[in-house]
Every structure is written in C-alpha cells, then in structure tokens.
C-alpha cells in the first residue's frame, strides 16, 4: 500500500452521516488485532485520521484519511467497521 493511501468502504445504500465517525470506523495495525478497538495508541497511524463519507447516487463511500506521516508502506493495517454504522432507515451495518 503506498503512502498517503485512503481506506474506502463502499456501501450499496445511503448512510446516516452521524454514524460515519471514528467511533464506528477506524484503522489500526494488524499486529494489534484482538480487541474491537485496541487501547494502545501506538496501534493507530501517527498523526491520527478522520472519517468522512461521499454520496454517489443511491450509494455511499465511507473514507478514512490518515495524516502525516500517512500509512507506513511496510505495515499491514486493519480497517474496523462496527454495527453502529446505520443506513438512512436506521438499519445497522452487519459486519462480516
């Protein structure tokens, strides 16, 4: 994965914007896997990240953008999406 990459999650329907946030959508180092959200701050990209969404017709793309120094190209990362993400009808996302 090249530096300054974004992580995208494509949904086939529109999402409630209030549920697309860092409480429900995050990224962390693969080596920290085990907890839903690792407590160790070194598990997350340095400089932090923000979460936003883009609508395209009747679909939504949720995007994580990391800050400097971006994602380390030698590190494997896991994105984590929770059931707190809801569509426009307040149906919860069912993580696989």
Secondary structure, DSSP 8 states (H G I E B T S, - for coil): --TT-EEEEEESS-B-GGGSSTTTEEEEEGGGTTSSS-S-GGGS-TT-EEEEEEEETTEEEEEEEE-TT---TTS-EEEEE-TT-BBTT--B----
